[in-house]
Amino acid sequence: MAKIKFARASAPVCSVEFARNPSPGDYNRTIGYKQPMDYSVGGDPYIYDKGLAQENVRTLHWRNISATDYANFLTFLGLVVGAKYGFTFTDTDGSTATARIINPNDIQSAPVVTGRESLTVKIRYE
């Protein structure tokens, strides 16, 4: 099983490879469909058909990563300027995709024990 890795080959060049993958059940895949919807005064739904826009989101939750992995991730986040730059995401099965961090303003983390952190990251495939 491959280790999860975020890597950017063009400027700014940076990467982070986590020492451990999220535990089973802590790596979620979501496919969302964007369809603008509204209701009439009478309560009838109107769904606007502008073509099906699909969004592939991955939620990665590490319950116990090292302080080094956490610091490396924060450095990577600063270099890709949050959601500004895309990067190559390597999945647990070794496949790659271009992705972007979509929760840079709300990175959820918490100390677990001394030198260990819990971290949640959401990325969107492009």
Kinemage of the C-alpha trace (Angstrom):
@kinemage 1
@onewidth
@group {chain A} dominant
@subgroup {mainchain}
@vectorlist {calphas} color= white
{ca met a 1} P 0.000 0.000 0.000
{ca ala a 2} L 1.383 3.384 -1.038
{ca lys a 3} L 1.778 6.246 1.409
{ca ile a 4} L -0.390 9.303 0.829
{ca lys a 5} L 1.675 12.079 -0.710
{ca phe a 6} L 1.024 15.658 -1.816
{ca ala a 7} L 3.594 16.956 -4.337
{ca arg a 8} L 3.894 20.044 -6.493
{ca ala a 9} L 6.446 19.887 -9.351
{ca ser a 10} L 6.164 23.466 -10.631
{ca ala a 11} L 6.917 26.606 -8.647
{ca pro a 12} L 6.497 26.644 -5.757
{ca val a 13} L 8.054 23.172 -5.621
{ca cys a 14} L 7.126 21.313 -2.441
{ca ser a 15} L 5.883 17.964 -1.184
{ca val a 16} L 4.803 16.106 1.919
{ca glu a 17} L 4.556 12.333 2.324
{ca phe a 18} L 2.893 11.138 5.489
{ca ala a 19} L 4.607 8.376 7.486
{ca arg a 20} L 1.220 6.690 8.063
{ca asn a 21} L -1.974 6.548 6.042
{ca pro a 22} L -5.348 7.294 7.638
{ca ser a 23} L -6.905 4.294 9.369
{ca pro a 24} L -9.577 2.338 7.499
{ca gly a 25} L -12.790 4.320 7.746
{ca asp a 26} L -10.932 7.635 8.081
{ca tyr a 27} L -10.426 8.107 4.340
{ca asn a 28} L -13.729 9.068 2.720
{ca arg a 29} L -14.552 9.611 -0.938
{ca thr a 30} L -17.494 11.851 -1.831
{ca ile a 31} L -18.944 12.630 -5.242
{ca gly a 32} L -21.204 15.673 -5.112
{ca tyr a 33} L -23.476 16.956 -7.847
{ca lys a 34} L -24.128 20.669 -8.192
{ca gln a 35} L -27.637 21.532 -9.297
{ca pro a 36} L -28.995 25.004 -8.473
{ca met a 37} L -32.421 24.658 -6.885
{ca asp a 38} L -35.084 27.043 -5.620
{ca tyr a 39} L -38.744 26.971 -4.634
{ca ser a 40} L -41.667 28.936 -6.034
{ca val a 41} L -43.988 30.886 -3.748
{ca gly a 42} L -46.356 27.917 -3.910
{ca gly a 43} L -43.598 25.538 -2.782
{ca asp a 44} L -42.879 23.874 -6.130
{ca pro a 45} L -39.205 22.986 -6.571
{ca tyr a 46} L -37.331 24.397 -9.566
{ca ile a 47} L -34.132 22.624 -10.473
{ca tyr a 48} L -31.997 24.410 -13.028
{ca asp a 49} L -30.394 22.137 -15.576
{ca lys a 50} L -27.061 23.735 -16.417
{ca gly a 51} L -25.413 20.411 -17.045
{ca leu a 52} L -24.280 18.064 -14.341
{ca ala a 53} L -21.304 19.474 -12.460
{ca gln a 54} L -19.544 16.799 -10.449
{ca glu a 55} L -17.186 17.393 -7.549
{ca asn a 56} L -14.868 14.623 -6.293
{ca val a 57} L -13.829 15.272 -2.696
{ca arg a 58} L -11.571 13.223 -0.447
{ca thr a 59} L -11.632 13.661 3.327
{ca leu a 60} L -8.478 12.419 5.023
{ca his a 61} L -8.456 12.091 8.792
{ca trp a 62} L -5.336 11.036 10.642
{ca arg a 63} L -6.106 10.236 14.274
{ca asn a 64} L -2.473 10.013 15.306
{ca ile a 65} L 0.330 11.524 13.204
{ca ser a 66} L 3.730 12.694 14.328
{ca ala a 67} L 4.463 16.333 15.050
{ca thr a 68} L 6.970 16.172 12.153
{ca asp a 69} L 4.284 15.091 9.646
{ca tyr a 70} L 1.991 17.802 11.004
{ca ala a 71} L 4.686 20.496 10.689
{ca asn a 72} L 5.591 19.284 7.171
{ca phe a 73} L 1.928 19.500 6.160
{ca leu a 74} L 1.634 23.067 7.493
{ca thr a 75} L 4.793 24.023 5.563
{ca phe a 76} L 3.315 22.461 2.404
{ca leu a 77} L 0.038 24.316 2.997
{ca gly a 78} L 1.929 27.614 3.237
{ca leu a 79} L 3.867 26.954 0.028
{ca val a 80} L 0.807 26.023 -2.033
{ca val a 81} L -0.907 29.087 -0.512
{ca gly a 82} L -3.884 27.148 0.796
{ca ala a 83} L -6.193 26.431 -2.130
{ca lys a 84} L -4.342 28.620 -4.654
{ca tyr a 85} L -2.102 25.985 -6.260
{ca gly a 86} L -3.038 22.473 -7.293
{ca phe a 87} L -0.740 19.536 -6.619
{ca thr a 88} L -0.371 15.841 -7.428
{ca phe a 89} L -2.128 13.642 -4.890
{ca thr a 90} L -0.921 10.047 -4.533
{ca asp a 91} L -3.642 7.783 -3.158
{ca thr a 92} L -3.221 4.700 -0.954
{ca asp a 93} L -3.398 2.464 -4.046
{ca gly a 94} L -0.607 4.445 -5.741
{ca ser a 95} L -2.811 6.233 -8.291
{ca thr a 96} L -2.284 9.952 -8.814
{ca ala a 97} L -4.611 12.857 -9.540
{ca thr a 98} L -4.377 16.617 -9.634
{ca ala a 99} L -6.001 17.994 -6.486
{ca arg a 100} L -6.446 21.130 -4.415
{ca ile a 101} L -6.911 21.569 -0.647
{ca ile a 102} L -10.415 22.937 -0.149
{ca asn a 103} L -10.415 23.563 3.606
{ca pro a 104} L -7.310 25.760 4.011
{ca asn a 105} L -9.185 28.272 6.183
{ca asp a 106} L -10.376 25.551 8.537
{ca ile a 107} L -7.746 22.863 9.090
{ca gln a 108} L -9.030 20.723 11.954
{ca ser a 109} L -6.321 19.403 14.256
{ca ala a 110} L -5.984 18.479 17.904
{ca pro a 111} L -3.173 17.228 20.113
{ca val a 112} L -3.502 13.518 20.891
{ca val a 113} L -0.505 12.982 23.155
{ca thr a 114} L 2.858 14.707 23.394
{ca gly a 115} L 4.334 14.909 19.891
{ca arg a 116} L 1.245 13.453 18.150
{ca glu a 117} L -1.618 15.243 16.381
{ca ser a 118} L -5.011 14.478 14.908
{ca leu a 119} L -5.523 16.138 11.503
{ca thr a 120} L -8.379 16.420 8.993
{ca val a 121} L -7.760 17.570 5.397
{ca lys a 122} L -10.256 17.884 2.546
{ca ile a 123} L -9.038 17.838 -1.032
{ca arg a 124} L -10.919 18.166 -4.327
{ca tyr a 125} L -9.878 16.399 -7.515
{ca glu a 126} L -9.616 18.721 -10.485
